[in-house]
């Protein structure tokens, strides 16, 4: 790849408890897959100092206050950073990460998220008939039953 708008890809680190519960850091998984596609280094630049707890019932101002000081730099940031997070709700978490990156060398920070959370109930078209909600899909994984992907040949 010749000219790129970024020098590296980093992610919003999840809390240790959430990583243990899930078995992986989903923002990191997304960042690594994206970095590979963009032919950029995936660099763990941030670490989470504390987990402010569930943000779901907090408003924007409360979320920003709760996230203040929650992240620290692990290594100096390059000039142009692509920051990856799994979900964007109010932007409080990403904003705090961007503040820390900016204070430690990043001049341009671009945010990419997998999901933009919207308030209210999930529209019916996004649930299956049995009421189950969609799960996490990571780049490179096949979606079961998808018509957009080649089907595996059955043994004869």
N, C-alpha and C positions, 0 to 999 in steps of 0.2 A: 504494500500500500504506500503510495507516495506521500501526499500531504494530508495531515489529519488535524482536526480541530482540538484534539486533546492529547495530553502527554501520558495520561494514565487513568485507570478506572479504579475507584474505590467504592466502598459500600458503607451503609449505616449498620454498624454492628448491633446484633441483637443481644439481649441479656444472657448471661450464662444459664440461668434457669430455663429460659425459653429454648436455648440451644440444646440443653439436656432433654427437655420434653419432646422436641421435634426430632432431635438426632442430627441436626445440621442448622446452619444459618442461611435462611432462604434469600436474604439480600445478597449475601456473599455468593451463593450459587448462581443467582441471576447476573451478578457483576462478572464472575469468572466466564460464564457463557458469552456474555456481551463483549467482554474484552477479547476473547478468542475470535469472535466474529469480526471485530474491528481491527484485529492485529495490534492490540495495545496491551501493555502490562496491566494485570490486575494486582493492585497494591493495597494491602491492609494498612491504611494510614491512620485509622481512628481506633480507639478502644472505648468501651463504655465503662465509666467510673461507677455508676450506680443505676439502678432501675427505679424510676419514679412510680412504678405500679401502673395499673390499668388507666388508660387515658380516655376510655370510651365515654365516661360520664362527665368529663371536663370540657369546658368551653375553650375557645382559642387562647384567651389571655391566661387561663389556668394552665393550659398545656405548655405554653411558652415559658411560664414561670417554673413549671415542674422540670422542664428539659434544660434550663439554664445550669451550666456546669456539669452536665451528665456525660460529656465526652472529652477526651484528651487526645492529643496527637501522639502517634507512635513513631512516625518518621516525617521529616519535612516534606511538605506537599510540593509537587511540581507546579509550574506556572498555570497549566490548563488541566483541570480535573473534571472528569465525568463521575458524578456521585450517583450511586444507585441505591434505591430503597424499594421495598416490596409494595408498601401502601402509602399513599399520600392522603391525609385527611385534612388537617389544618395547615400543615407545613411546618409545625413547631419543631419536630425532630430534625427534619432536613435543614431547617433554618439554623438550628444550633450547630449541626455538623458543618454547614457552610461557614458559619462564623469562626469556628475553630480552624478549619482549613485555610480560610482567608488570613487569619492571624498568624499562620505558620507557613506562608509562602505562596499559596494559590492566589493567582490574580483573576482567573476566570473559572467559575464553577458552574457546571451545567448539571441539572437534576434530571434523572430518568427514573420513572417509577413503573411498576408493572400494573398497578391498579390505582385508580382515583376513587376514593370512597365518597359516596353520596349519601346524604341523610335520608332517612325513611326506610320503608320496607323494600325488599328486593322485588322487582317486577316479576310477575308470574313466568314470563318467558325465560327467566334465568334459573328456574328450578325444574327439576325433573318431575315427572308425574307422581312419583312416590314422595315428593316433597324434599328430597335430599338436595343440599346445596352443592355446587361444583367444588371440587377439591383443588389442590395446588398442582399445577402442571409446570414442569421445568423444561427449558429448551433442550431439545435432543430426545425427549421422551416421546413415545408414540401414544396417541390417544386411542383407547380401545374403541373399536367400531367406527372409527372415522373413515369417511369415504374419500377424504383428501390425501390419504396415505396408502402406499402399496400394501396389499394384504400378504401375509406370510403364506408361502406355499404349504399345503398340507402334505404330510408324508403319504406316499402311494404304496 
